[in-house]
Amino acid sequence: MKLVIATKNFGKLAECRELLADTPFSIFSLQDYPAIYDIAETGHTLYENAALKAETVAKLTGELTLADDTGLEVDALGGRPGVYSARFAGVDASDADNKAELLRQLQDVPLAKRTARFRTVIALARPGQETSFVQGICEGIIGQEEQGNDGFGYDSLFFVPSLGVTFAQMTRATKNTISHRAQAMAQAQQFLEKMVNDAPERAN
């Protein structure tokens, strides 16, 4: 049974493949569908963007599709960058640009007030059927400088107090037990497993 992950982000795809390794699905991504154009994230919420991506790709491929949208919500910035996390420093901003802009806006904020959370919303879409949603949240603190060389996005700035390290300092295995995406994916996996059990003939 096919499952299309609606992303071209290699880091996100690698995490998804690992988190879904125990499912009977054959995992594909937008790298396998080069004719599909970049889908503009025009929604005003994480739910809207996740649904937009999942439903568009499901319609174009005819396959069950999983899409997520993730936002970093910083309390001192009123919940920003939120839905605009990937383009916080501008439409064509790189990860480095976004991290630099975040540090700039928090430069006068003491560490104790740099509380933040990652929120992931996952949409599961099938052609002609209602889209389902799950979400995961991971609480942390935005560090005053980057730490760690792994991960992607804001990982090197997102410090998890309970473990004493940033996402970028963790092994992928550790991150996949606590992260926002891991929590959301665990719920999505339950949904997918139920789908297989309800229609076992389609898993072959």
N, C-alpha and C positions, 0 to 999 in steps of 0.2 A: 504494500500500500504506500503510495507516494505522499510525502508531506513537503511542501515548498516553504522554505524560510524566506520571507520577503526582505532580503537584504543583500547588499554587495560588500558589506563591511566584514573583512576577514576575521577580525577579532570577535565580533558578535557571533558570526557563523560558527567559529571554533567552539565558543562557549555553548551555543545551542546544540551542536553535534554531541558534545560531551554529556550535556544534561539529558539528552534524549537517547543516549547510547543503548539503554536497556529496553527500548520500545521496538516493535516490529516494523517500524516505518523506514522506508528508503528516503533519506534526506536529500533534498535538492535545494538550490538557492537561485537567486537571480543571475548568478554567474552562469548557470545552465540555460538561461533564457536571455541571451544577449539582445534579442529584438525588443525586449520590454524596456521602455524608456524610464528615466528617473522619474519617480512619482513625487510631485511637489507636496510637501507637508503643509497644507493650507489650513488645517484644523486649528481651532483655538484651545483645544485640550489634548491631553495625551490619548484619551479615548477616541477622539475624532481622528487623530492622525493614524493610530493603530488600525482603526476600522477602514480608513481610506486606503491604506497600503494593502491590507489583507483582502479586502473585497475587490480591489482593482486587479490584483495578481490572480486571485481565484477565478475571476471572470476571464482573464486573458489566457490562463493555462488550463482551466477546467478542473483544477486539482484543489484538494484541501490545502489551505494556506495559513501559515502562522506569521503574524507580524507583530512587532512590539514598537512602542515608543517610550523612551526613557527621558526623564527630566531630573535635573539636580535642583532641589529647592533649598535655597539659603535663607534662613530666617532673618538675618540682618539686612537682606535685600528684598524683604517682603515676598519671599517665595520665588524670586527670580534666580537663575534664568528660566527654570521651569520648562515649558514646552519649547522654548527657544534655545535650549542648551547647546545644540549642535551649531548654532549660528549666533552665539552670544556676542561675538566680536565682529559680526557682519555676515552677509550671505555666503561668501566664499571663504570664511574663516577656517583655519586649520585648528587641530587640537591645541597646538602651542599658542595660537592667537587667543583662543577662548580661555585657556588657563591664565595667560598674562592679563587679560581683561578682568577676570575674576579676582586675581590678586590685587590689581589696581583698585578695584572698587571696594575691596576689603582692607586696604592698607592701614586704615586708622581704626579698625575694629579689633578689640582684644580677643585673644584666643577663646576665652570663655563664652563669648557671644557670637562665635562663628559656627554655631550649630546648623546642621543641614541634613538632608536626607536625599537618597536616590529613590525615585519611584518609577517602576516599570509597569506598563499596562500592556497586556498581550491580547490580541484579537485573533480568534480562530474563525475562518470564513470558508464556506463551501458554496458553490454556485447554487442559487435558488433556495438557500436555507438561511435561517436567522444567524447572525454573527454572535459568538459568545465571547465574554471578556473575563479575564482574571488580572489581579495586580499583586505586586510585591513591593515592600518598602524596607530600606536599610538605613538606620540612623547613624550619623557620624559628625565629624567636625572638619571644617576646611582648614588645612594647615597653612602656616605662614610661608612655607617654601615647599618645593616638590621633594618627594622622597620615594625612591624605588624606580625601577626601570621596566617593570612588566606592565601588563594591562594596556588600556587605551582610554581616550577621552580624558576625563578629570581624575582618573584613578590615582595618579601620583599626588594629588592634593586631598583626597578623601581619606581621612584618618578615622579608624574604627577603635574607639577607646577600649572596648572590652578585650581587644587583641593587641593593642599597642602598636599597630602598624597601619600603613595605608593599603589600599587595594593593590597598589603597584608593588608593594613589598611582600605580598602573600603569594604562596604557590597557587596555581590555578585550582587545584583540588580544594584548598581551603576557601578560596573565594567562592567556589561553586557550592559550598555548604551554607553560606550566610548572605550572599548578595541579594539585592533586589530582584535581579533577573532569575537567580536560582529559585527564589521563593515563588515568583510568578510561574516559572517553568514547571515547578513541582505540581502546581495546581493544574496547569495546562496538560501535564502528563496524565493526571488522573482523568481528565476529560477525554484525552485521546485513547487511553486504555479502555474506558467505558465504550467508546465508539467502536473499537475493535471487537470487544466482547458482544456488543449488540449486533454487529454485522461481521462475524468471523470469516465468512466467505470472501469478503473484500480484502482481507489482509493477505491473501495468497497471491 
